[in-house]
Amino acid sequence: MIIPLDELNEETLDNIIEGFVLREGTDYGDIEVGLADKVTQVKQQLRRGEALLVYSELHESVDIVMKDKFQN
């Protein structure tokens, strides 16, 4: 199930994104990118609709997935 971003307050959204970023350990290449910048980048992807905030009833968890990888 896709969670609409406007149903979450900013602090909750930031905490979900921060947990995702720390868990994923995304590679940003030769340039070191700080946690705050990574959170901002993921939030922008969510706001543009490139990434989705998804709740899994099976796993009872929330995750962020790229729109093109999401299977309903």
C-alpha positions as CSV (number, residue, x, y, z in Angstrom):
1,M,0.0,0.0,0.0
2,I,1.4,3.4,-1.0
3,I,1.4,5.9,1.9
4,P,0.5,9.5,0.8
5,L,3.2,11.9,2.0
6,D,0.6,14.4,3.1
7,E,-0.7,12.0,5.7
8,L,2.6,12.2,7.7
9,N,4.0,15.0,9.6
10,E,7.5,16.2,8.6
11,E,9.3,14.8,11.6
12,T,7.9,11.3,11.0
13,L,8.7,11.5,7.3
14,D,12.3,12.6,8.1
15,N,12.7,9.8,10.6
16,I,11.5,7.2,8.0
17,I,13.8,8.6,5.4
18,E,16.8,8.8,7.8
19,G,16.3,5.1,8.7
20,F,16.1,4.2,5.1
21,V,19.3,6.1,4.2
22,L,21.2,4.5,7.1
23,R,19.9,1.0,6.3
24,E,20.6,1.3,2.5
25,G,24.1,2.7,2.7
26,T,23.7,4.3,-0.8
27,D,26.9,4.8,-2.8
28,Y,27.4,8.4,-3.8
29,G,30.7,8.0,-5.6
30,D,33.9,9.8,-4.8
31,I,32.2,12.7,-3.1
32,E,31.2,12.2,0.6
33,V,27.5,13.2,1.1
34,G,26.3,14.0,4.7
35,L,23.2,12.4,6.2
36,A,21.2,15.6,6.0
37,D,21.9,15.9,2.3
38,K,21.0,12.3,1.7
39,V,17.7,12.8,3.5
40,T,17.0,15.9,1.5
41,Q,17.7,14.0,-1.8
42,V,15.4,11.1,-0.9
43,K,12.6,13.5,0.2
44,Q,12.9,15.3,-3.1
45,Q,12.6,12.0,-4.9
46,L,9.4,11.2,-2.9
47,R,7.9,14.6,-3.6
48,R,8.6,14.3,-7.3
49,G,7.0,10.9,-7.4
50,E,10.2,9.1,-8.4
51,A,10.2,7.1,-5.2
52,L,7.2,5.8,-3.1
53,L,6.6,5.3,0.6
54,V,5.2,1.8,0.8
55,Y,3.6,-0.1,3.8
56,S,3.9,-3.9,3.6
57,E,1.1,-5.6,5.5
58,L,2.9,-8.9,5.2
59,H,6.0,-7.6,6.9
60,E,4.3,-4.8,8.9
61,S,7.0,-2.4,7.8
62,V,7.4,0.9,5.8
63,D,10.0,1.2,3.1
64,I,11.0,3.5,0.3
65,V,11.1,2.1,-3.2
66,M,11.7,3.6,-6.6
67,K,8.5,4.0,-8.6
68,D,9.7,1.9,-11.5
69,K,10.6,-1.0,-9.1
70,F,7.2,-0.9,-7.3
71,Q,4.9,-3.9,-7.9
72,N,1.4,-3.6,-6.4
